């Protein structure tokens, strides 16, 4: 059970139609790799976010599969086209079945 | 030039070894790559991989991949307990076929990026990263 999971995304407030913008995303998550041992020498079970997607008005921008080798507090930076005004939707899928969501509107101008 | 049968055989065996050896370094990595490429040939240019030469802390190593027109890029760490790191699949609204993130490295090793290019072929890039403190809790 992941606690204190907080998604953060940085998207410009506005862009010109057709412009390519940079998106930065970070979600606080301990990303337990399943390789570490606790004080008694027992393996700590894996608990990671295994997928992250970004969509704009229903069209996919990027779909990322995460493995345990992604660092704590997974950070991603990528670029997206903005054909029109609308909303970016970000979704993180946790191993334990939880889904975290965030969205950011963007205006044309 | 004339070769005896024995010399010819030795030459052939040597050549075969040379071609096979580099790909036998890590079977788990090969399996993951084959699963991604379907066994197709992998070219040496067409994908860019940016990683530091020396990472003081293997827990968070910044890495960036980019490949013009790629539909997907697979990122691997050859020396980790499990080689998989991430797979980036680019959708129709991707502004560029590039992404960056932070990864864990268990120790000094090669980081490998394999991209599936627009024409369906595959390209590979790899970079050795020296790690001072390992990042897999070992």
gemmi code that builds the backbone of each chain (N, CA, C; Angstrom):
import gemmi

chains = {
    "A": [
        ("UNK", (0.851, -1.196, 0.000), (0.000, 0.000, 0.000), (0.879, 1.235, 0.000)),
        ("UNK", (0.822, 1.897, -1.040), (1.641, 3.104, -1.122), (0.934, 4.254, -0.414)),
        ("UNK", (1.696, 5.005, 0.346), (1.099, 6.140, 1.039), (1.754, 7.425, 0.559)),
        ("UNK", (1.086, 8.539, 0.802), (1.607, 9.852, 0.427), (1.944, 9.940, -1.052)),
        ("UNK", (1.131, 9.328, -1.888), (1.389, 9.429, -3.314), (0.810, 10.741, -3.811)),
        ("UNK", (1.677, 11.568, -4.404), (1.196, 12.871, -4.842), (1.746, 13.165, -6.232)),
        ("UNK", (0.873, 13.176, -7.252), (1.359, 13.486, -8.587), (1.554, 14.979, -8.788)),
        ("UNK", (2.607, 15.342, -9.482), (2.851, 16.742, -9.821), (3.214, 16.825, -11.290)),
        ("UNK", (2.608, 17.749, -12.001), (2.872, 17.889, -13.426), (3.046, 19.360, -13.758)),
        ("UNK", (3.996, 19.626, -14.651), (4.229, 21.002, -15.068), (3.914, 21.111, -16.558)),
        ("UNK", (2.869, 21.898, -16.870), (2.454, 22.112, -18.257), (2.281, 23.612, -18.448)),
        ("UNK", (2.744, 24.176, -19.568), (2.525, 25.609, -19.792), (1.033, 25.936, -19.814)),
        ("UNK", (0.686, 27.168, -19.416), (-0.737, 27.538, -19.353), (-1.312, 27.733, -20.745)),
        ("UNK", (-0.484, 28.194, -21.669), (-0.985, 28.393, -23.027), (0.118, 28.119, -24.030)),
        ("UNK", (-0.308, 27.876, -25.281), (0.637, 27.598, -26.347), (0.010, 28.017, -27.660)),
        ("UNK", (0.837, 28.186, -28.703), (0.296, 28.445, -30.032), (-0.211, 27.134, -30.618)),
        ("UNK", (-1.224, 27.209, -31.492), (-1.759, 25.990, -32.096), (-0.651, 25.269, -32.851)),
        ("UNK", (-0.500, 23.980, -32.607), (0.512, 23.193, -33.293), (1.878, 23.232, -32.633)),
        ("UNK", (1.991, 24.031, -31.571), (3.288, 24.152, -30.906), (3.650, 22.872, -30.160)),
        ("UNK", (4.958, 22.652, -30.021), (5.446, 21.514, -29.243), (5.879, 22.016, -27.870)),
        ("UNK", (5.303, 21.477, -26.839), (5.629, 21.926, -25.483), (6.317, 20.801, -24.702)),
        ("UNK", (7.030, 21.197, -23.667), (7.703, 20.222, -22.805), (6.871, 20.013, -21.548)),
        ("UNK", (6.678, 18.773, -21.187), (5.920, 18.422, -19.986), (6.864, 17.727, -19.016)),
        ("UNK", (6.798, 18.145, -17.752), (7.592, 17.475, -16.723), (6.637, 16.882, -15.705)),
        ("UNK", (6.866, 15.639, -15.332), (5.973, 15.008, -14.367), (6.784, 14.316, -13.285)),
        ("UNK", (6.242, 14.345, -12.092), (6.896, 13.693, -10.964), (5.798, 13.173, -10.052)),
        ("UNK", (5.943, 11.957, -9.586), (4.971, 11.452, -8.625), (5.749, 10.898, -7.430)),
        ("UNK", (5.343, 11.315, -6.240), (6.051, 10.809, -5.067), (5.585, 9.387, -4.788)),
        ("UNK", (6.517, 8.465, -4.829), (6.212, 7.049, -4.634), (7.519, 6.363, -4.270)),
        ("UNK", (7.491, 5.460, -3.316), (8.763, 4.905, -2.860), (9.360, 3.897, -3.832)),
        ("UNK", (8.574, 3.359, -4.767), (9.089, 2.460, -5.802), (9.980, 1.368, -5.204)),
        ("UNK", (9.408, 0.575, -4.323), (10.164, -0.519, -3.691), (10.517, -1.528, -4.762)),
        ("UNK", (11.825, -1.761, -4.985), (12.248, -2.520, -6.161), (12.056, -4.022, -6.019)),
        ("UNK", (11.872, -4.517, -4.804), (11.793, -5.964, -4.627), (13.172, -6.594, -4.505)),
        ("UNK", (14.235, -5.756, -4.490), (15.606, -6.262, -4.365), (16.186, -5.964, -2.987)),
        ("UNK", (15.552, -5.045, -2.248), (16.114, -4.637, -0.969), (15.704, -5.589, 0.147)),
        ("UNK", (16.532, -5.626, 1.205), (16.217, -6.457, 2.358), (15.989, -5.572, 3.564)),
        ("UNK", (15.117, -6.019, 4.474), (14.909, -5.242, 5.695), (15.947, -5.649, 6.734)),
        ("UNK", (15.830, -5.108, 7.964), (16.816, -5.348, 9.005), (17.024, -6.817, 9.324)),
        ("UNK", (16.004, -7.652, 9.112), (16.110, -9.077, 9.436), (16.582, -9.906, 8.252)),
        ("UNK", (16.909, -9.264, 7.155), (17.396, -10.000, 5.994), (16.295, -10.542, 5.101)),
        ("UNK", (15.049, -10.136, 5.360), (13.966, -10.588, 4.495), (13.787, -9.609, 3.344)),
        ("UNK", (13.443, -10.163, 2.162), (13.217, -9.302, 1.009), (11.981, -8.442, 1.239)),
        ("UNK", (12.096, -7.160, 0.936), (10.925, -6.291, 0.983), (10.206, -6.464, -0.356)),
        ("UNK", (8.904, -6.810, -0.325), (8.233, -7.090, -1.600), (8.173, -5.875, -2.514)),
        ("UNK", (8.177, -6.157, -3.805), (8.142, -5.105, -4.812), (6.831, -4.328, -4.715)),
        ("UNK", (6.923, -3.031, -4.832), (5.743, -2.173, -4.885), (6.089, -0.952, -5.706)),
        ("UNK", (5.746, -1.004, -6.982), (6.126, 0.099, -7.864), (4.927, 0.562, -8.687)),
        ("UNK", (5.102, 1.685, -9.334), (4.149, 2.120, -10.362), (4.626, 1.470, -11.650)),
        ("UNK", (3.740, 0.743, -12.325), (4.214, -0.016, -13.484), (3.847, 0.609, -14.830)),
        ("UNK", (3.018, 1.673, -14.819), (2.680, 2.278, -16.109), (2.297, 3.732, -15.906)),
        ("UNK", (2.691, 4.567, -16.859), (2.336, 5.980, -16.839), (1.911, 6.383, -18.240)),
        ("UNK", (0.770, 7.069, -18.337), (0.333, 7.506, -19.662), (-0.012, 8.986, -19.631)),
        ("UNK", (0.108, 9.614, -20.791), (-0.315, 11.000, -20.954), (-1.166, 11.077, -22.212)),
        ("UNK", (-2.358, 11.657, -22.086), (-3.259, 11.826, -23.227), (-3.666, 13.288, -23.334)),
        ("UNK", (-3.954, 13.710, -24.554), (-4.470, 15.056, -24.769), (-5.775, 14.942, -25.533)),
        ("UNK", (-6.884, 15.416, -24.942), (-8.216, 15.315, -25.553), (-8.469, 13.909, -26.096)),
        ("UNK", (-8.069, 12.907, -25.356), (-8.351, 11.526, -25.744), (-7.328, 10.903, -26.667)),
        ("UNK", (-6.353, 11.696, -27.155), (-5.332, 11.130, -28.035), (-4.047, 10.930, -27.250)),
        ("UNK", (-3.396, 9.802, -27.500), (-2.230, 9.453, -26.698), (-1.003, 10.284, -27.072)),
        ("UNK", (-0.275, 10.696, -26.040), (0.995, 11.389, -26.244), (2.143, 10.422, -25.990)),
        ("UNK", (2.119, 9.790, -24.820), (3.179, 8.846, -24.489), (2.622, 7.815, -23.516)),
        ("UNK", (3.139, 6.602, -23.642), (2.717, 5.497, -22.788), (4.002, 4.816, -22.320)),
        ("UNK", (4.268, 4.850, -21.027), (5.548, 4.368, -20.515), (5.330, 3.166, -19.610)),
        ("UNK", (6.084, 2.101, -19.853), (6.080, 0.945, -18.968), (7.257, 1.094, -18.005)),
        ("UNK", (6.992, 1.014, -16.706), (8.045, 1.198, -15.715), (8.445, -0.136, -15.102)),
        ("UNK", (9.754, -0.333, -14.940), (10.283, -1.511, -14.255), (10.871, -1.058, -12.921)),
        ("UNK", (11.226, -2.010, -12.055), (11.783, -1.602, -10.748), (13.036, -0.734, -10.841)),
        ("UNK", (13.705, -0.699, -11.987), (14.920, 0.094, -12.104), (14.653, 1.593, -12.226)),
        ("UNK", (13.386, 2.004, -12.253), (13.076, 3.441, -12.247), (13.220, 3.947, -10.808)),
        ("UNK", (13.847, 5.108, -10.658), (14.156, 5.637, -9.330), (12.912, 5.947, -8.507)),
        ("UNK", (13.127, 6.075, -7.209), (12.100, 6.560, -6.295), (11.566, 7.897, -6.815)),
        ("UNK", (10.282, 8.142, -6.605), (9.632, 9.351, -7.108), (9.833, 9.493, -8.618)),
        ("UNK", (9.217, 8.595, -9.396), (9.442, 8.561, -10.845), (9.248, 9.926, -11.513)),
        ("UNK", (10.252, 10.311, -12.276), (10.254, 11.601, -12.962), (10.321, 11.350, -14.458)),
        ("UNK", (9.475, 12.053, -15.205), (9.542, 11.935, -16.661), (9.438, 13.304, -17.298)),
        ("UNK", (10.229, 13.485, -18.330), (10.151, 14.712, -19.104), (10.004, 14.304, -20.562)),
        ("UNK", (9.023, 14.903, -21.255), (8.804, 14.556, -22.652), (8.119, 15.734, -23.344)),
        ("UNK", (7.915, 15.593, -24.651), (7.326, 16.692, -25.410), (6.009, 16.280, -26.028)),
        ("UNK", (5.108, 17.267, -26.161), (3.785, 16.979, -26.726), (3.387, 18.079, -27.694)),
        ("UNK", (2.626, 17.689, -28.719), (2.058, 18.662, -29.651), (0.742, 19.170, -29.101)),
        ("UNK", (0.465, 20.447, -29.330), (-0.811, 21.008, -28.886), (-1.579, 21.487, -30.119)),
        ("UNK", (-2.452, 20.644, -30.695), (-3.172, 21.058, -31.900), (-4.312, 22.031, -31.606)),
        ("UNK", (-4.849, 21.997, -30.398), (-5.994, 22.842, -30.067), (-6.022, 23.024, -28.553)),
        ("UNK", (-6.948, 23.878, -28.084), (-7.099, 24.035, -26.638), (-7.697, 22.756, -26.070)),
        ("UNK", (-7.342, 22.452, -24.863), (-7.898, 21.228, -24.301), (-7.246, 20.880, -22.988)),
        ("UNK", (-7.228, 19.582, -22.703), (-6.766, 19.154, -21.397), (-5.821, 17.961, -21.513)),
        ("UNK", (-4.698, 18.061, -20.822), (-3.797, 16.917, -20.711), (-4.241, 16.073, -19.529)),
        ("UNK", (-4.282, 14.765, -19.752), (-4.677, 13.860, -18.686), (-3.514, 12.900, -18.427)),
        ("UNK", (-3.144, 12.801, -17.159), (-2.010, 11.956, -16.774), (-2.507, 10.855, -15.863)),
        ("UNK", (-2.051, 9.632, -16.102), (-2.512, 8.502, -15.303), (-1.324, 7.634, -14.910)),
        ("UNK", (-1.255, 7.310, -13.626), (-0.223, 6.398, -13.117), (-0.921, 5.148, -12.596)),
        ("UNK", (-0.384, 3.962, -12.907), (-0.972, 2.696, -12.465), (-0.039, 2.031, -11.456)),
        ("UNK", (-0.525, 1.812, -10.251), (0.278, 1.220, -9.188), (0.145, -0.299, -9.209)),
        ("UNK", (1.196, -0.991, -8.726), (1.171, -2.455, -8.592), (-0.040, -2.935, -7.787)),
        ("UNK", (-0.411, -2.150, -6.744), (-1.486, -2.608, -5.869), (-2.875, -2.307, -6.440)),
        ("UNK", (-2.938, -1.870, -7.699), (-4.222, -1.651, -8.336), (-4.704, -0.217, -8.276)),
        ("UNK", (-4.044, 0.612, -7.468), (-4.445, 2.011, -7.397), (-4.131, 2.728, -8.708)),
        ("UNK", (-4.956, 3.700, -9.040), (-4.714, 4.520, -10.212), (-4.716, 5.972, -9.755)),
        ("UNK", (-3.647, 6.696, -10.064), (-3.555, 8.103, -9.689), (-3.725, 8.933, -10.945)),
        ("UNK", (-4.486, 10.026, -10.822), (-4.749, 10.842, -12.011), (-4.491, 12.306, -11.730)),
        ("UNK", (-4.127, 13.014, -12.779), (-3.985, 14.455, -12.700), (-4.316, 14.987, -14.080)),
        ("UNK", (-4.783, 16.234, -14.146), (-5.035, 16.811, -15.460), (-4.697, 18.293, -15.436)),
        ("UNK", (-4.286, 18.786, -16.600), (-3.904, 20.195, -16.729), (-4.531, 20.740, -18.001)),
        ("UNK", (-5.269, 21.865, -17.892), (-5.822, 22.488, -19.102), (-4.747, 23.321, -19.800)),
        ("UNK", (-4.908, 23.509, -21.090), (-4.005, 24.396, -21.817), (-4.835, 25.211, -22.797)),
        ("UNK", (-4.527, 26.506, -22.901), (-5.277, 27.402, -23.775), (-4.436, 27.741, -25.002)),
        ("UNK", (-5.101, 28.143, -26.061), (-4.396, 28.566, -27.274), (-4.314, 30.085, -27.273)),
        ("UNK", (-3.121, 30.614, -27.467), (-3.018, 32.065, -27.511), (-1.641, 32.544, -27.133)),
    ],
    "B": [
        ("UNK", (46.710, -18.239, -52.750), (46.868, -18.707, -51.370), (46.196, -20.043, -51.182)),
        ("UNK", (46.901, -20.935, -50.497), (46.302, -22.234, -50.244), (46.249, -22.525, -48.752)),
        ("UNK", (45.126, -23.015, -48.323), (44.969, -23.387, -46.916), (44.799, -24.892, -46.802)),
        ("UNK", (45.391, -25.473, -45.761), (45.082, -26.873, -45.487), (43.702, -26.921, -44.854)),
        ("UNK", (43.147, -28.113, -44.783), (41.811, -28.263, -44.214), (41.804, -27.779, -42.765)),
        ("UNK", (42.896, -28.122, -42.035), (42.949, -27.764, -40.616), (42.952, -26.238, -40.432)),
        ("UNK", (43.745, -25.548, -41.268), (43.823, -24.084, -41.155), (42.481, -23.435, -41.458)),
        ("UNK", (41.821, -23.962, -42.482), (40.527, -23.397, -42.866), (39.535, -23.537, -41.727)),
        ("UNK", (39.528, -24.714, -41.105), (38.603, -24.955, -40.002), (38.867, -23.999, -38.842)),
        ("UNK", (40.161, -23.825, -38.526), (40.519, -22.956, -37.415), (40.074, -21.527, -37.688)),
        ("UNK", (40.301, -21.083, -38.929), (39.892, -19.726, -39.305), (38.384, -19.558, -39.142)),
        ("UNK", (37.658, -20.548, -39.656), (36.197, -20.489, -39.592), (35.717, -20.441, -38.155)),
        ("UNK", (36.300, -21.278, -37.302), (35.884, -21.318, -35.893), (36.167, -19.982, -35.230)),
        ("UNK", (37.340, -19.408, -35.545), (37.696, -18.115, -34.963), (36.698, -17.038, -35.360)),
        ("UNK", (36.343, -17.014, -36.617), (35.411, -16.007, -37.111), (34.050, -16.171, -36.445)),
        ("UNK", (33.630, -17.422, -36.306), (32.326, -17.684, -35.687), (32.325, -17.199, -34.244)),
        ("UNK", (33.406, -17.468, -33.532), (33.513, -17.029, -32.140), (33.419, -15.509, -32.042)),
        ("UNK", (34.138, -14.837, -32.943), (34.154, -13.375, -32.918), (32.748, -12.812, -33.063)),
        ("UNK", (31.934, -13.407, -33.912), (30.601, -12.858, -34.147), (29.650, -13.216, -33.022)),
        ("UNK", (29.852, -14.378, -32.398), (28.901, -14.831, -31.389), (29.185, -14.218, -30.018)),
        ("UNK", (30.456, -14.098, -29.675), (30.834, -13.703, -28.316), (30.170, -12.428, -27.775)),
        ("UNK", (30.214, -11.315, -28.532), (29.664, -10.088, -27.938), (28.196, -10.224, -27.565)),
        ("UNK", (27.466, -11.073, -28.247), (26.033, -11.190, -27.996), (25.733, -12.202, -26.895)),
        ("UNK", (26.761, -12.873, -26.402), (26.553, -13.876, -25.369), (26.852, -13.329, -23.983)),
        ("UNK", (27.154, -12.029, -23.915), (27.610, -11.456, -22.661), (26.585, -11.653, -21.547)),
        ("UNK", (25.328, -11.436, -21.851), (24.310, -11.547, -20.818), (23.031, -12.092, -21.451)),
        ("UNK", (22.720, -13.328, -21.132), (21.592, -13.997, -21.775), (20.271, -13.314, -21.452)),
        ("UNK", (20.107, -12.834, -20.204), (18.850, -12.208, -19.821), (18.596, -10.957, -20.657)),
        ("UNK", (19.663, -10.183, -20.903), (19.524, -8.978, -21.713), (19.111, -9.354, -23.132)),
        ("UNK", (19.757, -10.399, -23.683), (19.421, -10.846, -25.032), (17.961, -11.249, -25.129)),
        ("UNK", (17.477, -11.949, -24.093), (16.082, -12.390, -24.106), (15.140, -11.202, -24.190)),
        ("UNK", (15.426, -10.189, -23.369), (14.550, -9.014, -23.346), (14.593, -8.295, -24.692)),
        ("UNK", (15.803, -8.205, -25.261), (15.939, -7.526, -26.555), (15.203, -8.313, -27.636)),
        ("UNK", (15.368, -9.636, -27.623), (14.698, -10.464, -28.630), (13.189, -10.366, -28.526)),
        ("UNK", (12.701, -10.276, -27.302), (11.261, -10.160, -27.104), (10.749, -8.860, -27.729)),
        ("UNK", (11.561, -7.810, -27.624), (11.169, -6.500, -28.149), (11.284, -6.461, -29.670)),
        ("UNK", (12.395, -7.010, -30.202), (12.641, -6.892, -31.638), (12.054, -8.050, -32.431)),
        ("UNK", (11.662, -9.126, -31.745), (11.190, -10.298, -32.461), (12.330, -10.971, -33.211)),
        ("UNK", (13.556, -10.756, -32.770), (14.709, -11.413, -33.380), (15.246, -10.676, -34.592)),
        ("UNK", (14.662, -9.507, -34.913), (15.114, -8.761, -36.084), (16.507, -8.179, -35.840)),
        ("UNK", (17.192, -7.866, -36.949), (18.533, -7.281, -36.834), (18.434, -5.890, -36.223)),
        ("UNK", (19.478, -5.498, -35.483), (19.482, -4.202, -34.810), (20.652, -3.383, -35.332)),
        ("UNK", (20.354, -2.212, -35.897), (21.396, -1.350, -36.443), (22.070, -0.564, -35.317)),
        ("UNK", (23.216, 0.031, -35.654), (23.987, 0.717, -34.616), (23.743, 2.216, -34.551)),
        ("UNK", (22.994, 2.758, -35.528), (22.761, 4.201, -35.469), (21.277, 4.480, -35.615)),
        ("UNK", (20.872, 5.654, -35.168), (19.462, 6.022, -35.277), (18.814, 6.293, -33.938)),
        ("UNK", (19.538, 6.012, -32.866), (18.990, 6.301, -31.545), (20.074, 6.970, -30.700)),
        ("UNK", (19.655, 7.971, -29.945), (20.581, 8.693, -29.077), (20.290, 8.348, -27.629)),
        ("UNK", (21.348, 8.102, -26.884), (21.213, 7.796, -25.464), (22.131, 8.740, -24.700)),
        ("UNK", (21.555, 9.487, -23.783), (22.353, 10.409, -22.976), (22.378, 9.921, -21.546)),
        ("UNK", (23.570, 9.648, -21.044), (23.722, 9.205, -19.663), (25.059, 9.717, -19.169)),
        ("UNK", (25.187, 9.954, -17.877), (26.465, 10.468, -17.374), (27.552, 9.388, -17.443)),
        ("UNK", (28.827, 9.811, -17.590), (29.913, 8.837, -17.599), (30.126, 8.264, -16.207)),
        ("UNK", (29.992, 9.137, -15.214), (30.164, 8.706, -13.831), (28.945, 9.150, -13.040)),
        ("UNK", (28.321, 8.205, -12.338), (27.191, 8.536, -11.477), (27.627, 8.264, -10.044)),
        ("UNK", (27.601, 9.297, -9.220), (28.034, 9.084, -7.841), (27.034, 8.236, -7.090)),
        ("UNK", (25.753, 8.430, -7.401), (24.706, 7.727, -6.690), (23.883, 6.914, -7.680)),
        ("UNK", (23.992, 5.587, -7.591), (23.269, 4.716, -8.514), (21.771, 4.710, -8.286)),
        ("UNK", (21.309, 5.371, -7.227), (19.875, 5.383, -6.947), (19.100, 6.289, -7.881)),
        ("UNK", (19.758, 7.288, -8.423), (19.046, 8.194, -9.307), (20.003, 8.736, -10.363)),
        ("UNK", (20.036, 8.051, -11.490), (20.923, 8.401, -12.587), (20.070, 8.997, -13.707)),
        ("UNK", (20.300, 10.253, -14.070), (19.482, 10.848, -15.139), (19.840, 10.262, -16.500)),
        ("UNK", (18.828, 9.873, -17.262), (19.039, 9.244, -18.556), (18.027, 9.837, -19.539)),
        ("UNK", (18.474, 10.110, -20.762), (17.559, 10.598, -21.790), (17.725, 9.767, -23.049)),
        ("UNK", (16.608, 9.460, -23.704), (16.661, 8.722, -24.963), (15.935, 9.531, -26.023)),
        ("UNK", (16.364, 9.369, -27.254), (15.684, 10.042, -28.346), (15.989, 9.317, -29.640)),
        ("UNK", (14.972, 9.185, -30.491), (15.158, 8.535, -31.782), (14.142, 9.130, -32.737)),
        ("UNK", (14.644, 9.688, -33.829), (13.783, 10.358, -34.807), (12.752, 9.369, -35.364)),
        ("UNK", (11.473, 9.704, -35.202), (10.413, 8.905, -35.798), (10.150, 7.567, -35.150)),
        ("UNK", (10.744, 7.307, -33.998), (10.579, 5.998, -33.371), (9.163, 5.836, -32.827)),
        ("UNK", (8.653, 4.609, -32.900), (7.344, 4.362, -32.291), (7.507, 3.904, -30.851)),
        ("UNK", (8.649, 3.294, -30.532), (8.875, 2.859, -29.156), (10.369, 2.788, -28.886)),
        ("UNK", (10.738, 3.074, -27.664), (12.138, 2.934, -27.247), (12.182, 2.106, -25.966)),
        ("UNK", (13.034, 1.097, -25.971), (13.204, 0.227, -24.812), (14.524, 0.580, -24.136)),
        ("UNK", (14.478, 0.715, -22.825), (15.677, 1.090, -22.076), (16.049, -0.057, -21.145)),
        ("UNK", (17.346, -0.456, -21.189), (17.799, -1.599, -20.408), (19.062, -1.257, -19.622)),
        ("UNK", (19.213, -1.895, -18.477), (20.447, -1.792, -17.705), (21.017, -3.201, -17.611)),
        ("UNK", (22.110, -3.446, -18.352), (22.614, -4.812, -18.527), (23.092, -5.444, -17.230)),
        ("UNK", (23.516, -4.638, -16.254), (24.106, -5.207, -15.047), (23.186, -5.225, -13.838)),
        ("UNK", (21.930, -4.883, -14.011), (20.992, -4.901, -12.890), (20.476, -6.321, -12.659)),
        ("UNK", (19.924, -6.609, -11.463), (19.355, -7.936, -11.216), (18.299, -8.308, -12.256)),
        ("UNK", (17.465, -7.359, -12.660), (16.597, -7.551, -13.825), (16.935, -6.429, -14.797)),
        ("UNK", (17.178, -6.787, -16.078), (17.708, -5.784, -17.006), (16.712, -4.712, -17.435)),
        ("UNK", (15.413, -4.979, -17.339), (14.427, -4.010, -17.831), (14.446, -2.721, -17.036)),
        ("UNK", (14.293, -1.589, -17.713), (14.202, -0.307, -17.028), (12.874, 0.369, -17.360)),
        ("UNK", (12.629, 0.583, -18.643), (11.389, 1.231, -19.045), (11.183, 1.043, -20.541)),
        ("UNK", (9.932, 1.178, -20.963), (9.626, 1.181, -22.392), (8.765, 2.397, -22.670)),
        ("UNK", (9.214, 3.228, -23.593), (8.471, 4.431, -23.959), (7.763, 4.165, -25.275)),
        ("UNK", (6.439, 4.287, -25.296), (5.688, 4.141, -26.529), (5.104, 5.507, -26.875)),
        ("UNK", (5.397, 5.992, -28.084), (4.978, 7.336, -28.450), (3.661, 7.314, -29.209)),
        ("UNK", (2.736, 8.165, -28.785), (1.432, 8.252, -29.422), (1.423, 9.288, -30.531)),
        ("UNK", (0.256, 9.475, -31.175), (0.163, 10.409, -32.316), (0.467, 11.863, -31.936)),
        ("UNK", (0.304, 12.239, -30.683), (0.544, 13.628, -30.293), (1.904, 13.839, -29.634)),
        ("UNK", (2.788, 12.882, -29.719), (4.122, 13.060, -29.151), (4.822, 14.192, -29.898)),
        ("UNK", (5.335, 15.180, -29.163), (5.977, 16.328, -29.795), (7.332, 15.977, -30.374)),
        ("UNK", (8.010, 15.036, -29.758), (9.281, 14.545, -30.267), (9.411, 13.128, -29.741)),
        ("UNK", (10.226, 12.330, -30.417), (10.368, 10.957, -29.958), (11.533, 10.875, -28.993)),
        ("UNK", (11.350, 11.543, -27.862), (12.394, 11.567, -26.851), (11.748, 11.663, -25.478)),
        ("UNK", (12.485, 11.237, -24.476), (11.997, 11.313, -23.102), (13.189, 11.207, -22.176)),
        ("UNK", (13.041, 11.746, -20.974), (14.101, 11.548, -20.005), (13.515, 11.184, -18.660)),
        ("UNK", (14.302, 10.454, -17.872), (13.850, 9.996, -16.572), (15.062, 9.764, -15.689)),
        ("UNK", (14.839, 9.206, -14.520), (15.932, 8.877, -13.605), (15.844, 7.404, -13.272)),
        ("UNK", (16.989, 6.719, -13.307), (16.961, 5.268, -13.114), (17.933, 4.822, -12.029)),
        ("UNK", (17.775, 3.566, -11.613), (18.657, 2.950, -10.621), (19.648, 2.035, -11.321)),
        ("UNK", (20.899, 2.103, -10.912), (21.902, 1.185, -11.440), (22.588, 0.496, -10.269)),
        ("UNK", (22.676, -0.834, -10.343), (23.239, -1.615, -9.240), (24.742, -1.439, -9.137)),
        ("UNK", (25.393, -1.085, -10.230), (26.834, -0.917, -10.234), (27.266, -0.432, -11.603)),
        ("UNK", (28.568, -0.339, -11.806), (29.082, 0.083, -13.106), (28.637, -0.903, -14.180)),
        ("UNK", (28.073, -0.398, -15.251), (27.497, -1.280, -16.260), (27.127, -0.505, -17.516)),
        ("UNK", (26.639, -1.251, -18.522), (26.169, -0.636, -19.760), (24.675, -0.344, -19.658)),
        ("UNK", (24.303, 0.846, -20.096), (22.887, 1.165, -20.269), (22.612, 1.076, -21.761)),
        ("UNK", (21.532, 0.393, -22.130), (21.255, 0.120, -23.537), (19.893, 0.699, -23.919)),
        ("UNK", (19.822, 1.339, -25.071), (18.535, 1.806, -25.591), (18.305, 1.160, -26.948)),
        ("UNK", (17.115, 0.586, -27.145), (16.756, -0.015, -28.436), (15.507, 0.705, -28.926)),
        ("UNK", (15.558, 1.225, -30.138), (14.407, 1.950, -30.664), (13.816, 1.208, -31.849)),
        ("UNK", (12.491, 1.218, -31.903), (11.806, 0.703, -33.091), (11.525, 1.909, -33.971)),
        ("UNK", (12.188, 1.970, -35.113), (12.107, 3.158, -35.955), (10.849, 3.128, -36.816)),
        ("UNK", (10.612, 4.272, -37.494), (9.383, 4.445, -38.275), (9.222, 3.355, -39.332)),
        ("UNK", (10.325, 2.913, -39.938), (10.218, 1.923, -41.005), (10.201, 0.491, -40.466)),
        ("UNK", (10.074, 0.342, -39.139), (9.950, -0.995, -38.570), (11.274, -1.635, -38.206)),
        ("UNK", (12.389, -0.999, -38.574), (13.683, -1.558, -38.202), (14.050, -1.123, -36.781)),
        ("UNK", (15.111, -1.716, -36.260), (15.505, -1.428, -34.889), (16.906, -0.839, -34.852)),
        ("UNK", (17.136, 0.047, -33.883), (18.453, 0.629, -33.708), (18.824, 0.548, -32.240)),
        ("UNK", (20.119, 0.530, -31.990), (20.574, 0.343, -30.620), (21.690, 1.321, -30.301)),
        ("UNK", (21.737, 1.750, -29.036), (22.838, 2.572, -28.555), (23.136, 2.108, -27.144)),
        ("UNK", (24.403, 2.137, -26.747), (24.694, 1.763, -25.373), (25.783, 2.662, -24.827)),
        ("UNK", (25.784, 2.818, -23.529), (26.732, 3.705, -22.888), (27.119, 3.111, -21.540)),
        ("UNK", (28.427, 3.141, -21.236), (28.877, 2.621, -19.956), (28.802, 3.711, -18.901)),
        ("UNK", (28.175, 3.398, -17.787), (28.059, 4.355, -16.687), (28.814, 3.786, -15.487)),
        ("UNK", (29.762, 4.572, -14.968), (30.479, 4.148, -13.765), (29.664, 4.569, -12.555)),
        ("UNK", (29.409, 3.636, -11.655), (28.582, 3.936, -10.495), (29.424, 3.793, -9.232)),
        ("UNK", (29.407, 4.819, -8.408), (30.206, 4.795, -7.182), (29.461, 4.087, -6.059)),
        ("UNK", (28.170, 4.420, -5.897), (27.349, 3.752, -4.877), (26.196, 3.075, -5.599)),
        ("UNK", (26.067, 1.759, -5.439), (25.043, 1.009, -6.149), (23.649, 1.377, -5.693)),
        ("UNK", (22.663, 1.125, -6.564), (21.310, 1.587, -6.281), (20.271, 0.502, -6.135)),
        ("UNK", (20.682, -0.757, -5.907), (19.660, -1.783, -5.806), (19.629, -2.400, -4.426)),
        ("UNK", (20.112, -1.682, -3.434), (19.977, -2.113, -2.045), (20.906, -3.240, -1.652)),
        ("UNK", (21.828, -3.665, -2.553), (22.704, -4.789, -2.258), (23.752, -4.392, -1.233)),
    ],
}
model = gemmi.Model(1)
for chain_id, residues in chains.items():
    chain = gemmi.Chain(chain_id)
    for i, (resn, *xyz) in enumerate(residues, 1):
        res = gemmi.Residue()
        res.name, res.seqid = resn, gemmi.SeqId(i, " ")
        for name, pos in zip(("N", "CA", "C"), xyz):
            atom = gemmi.Atom()
            atom.name, atom.element = name, gemmi.Element(name[0])
            atom.pos, atom.b_iso = gemmi.Position(*pos), 0.0
            res.add_atom(atom)
        chain.add_residue(res)
    model.add_chain(chain)
structure = gemmi.Structure()
structure.add_model(model)
structure.setup_entities()
